[in-house]
Every structure is written in C-alpha cells, then in structure tokens.
C-alpha cells in the first residue's frame, strides 16, 4: 500500500525563466528525441551537469591519492 501512496504523491516543481527564442529552439530539437517536453529535457541536462560538477569536485587526483596512501602505508596507518 505504501508504494501506491508514494506513486500518487505529486512531485514538487518550480519554474525557471529562459528566453523565448531558446525555448523555441529547444522545442524544435526535442522533437527528434525521446523527451516529451522542454522541461523534461532541461531537467535532464541540469542533472547531467550537476553530476559532472560532483565528479570534478575531487580533492586529489588519482596520482596524489595513491601517493598519500603509500605514505600512510609506510607510516603503518593502513595496510
């Protein structure tokens, strides 16, 4: 029963203003895709961008991280 309740809950949305010319260009472009609306396309693009930003948020490069691990191993902090 809980699953049905979750499905019936309305999603919360907000509006974002973009230039009308941009909206119209996007509207034309999504006709060639699986997106059913400009809003769904824009939400998808924003999610992808945010995910990319999170990936770029790395504090250390892989090389730096490995160097730190080697130092910690040498000091006996990790195996």
URVEN-V380700 format. One record per helix or strand of 2 or more residues. SS is the DSSP state (h for helix, s for strand). FROM is the first residue (numbers start at 1). LEN is the number of residues. If there is no record, write none. Layout:
# URVEN-V380700
SS|FROM|LEN ; SS|FROM|LEN
This chain:
# URVEN-V380700
h|2|7 ; h|20|11 ; h|38|18 ; h|62|13
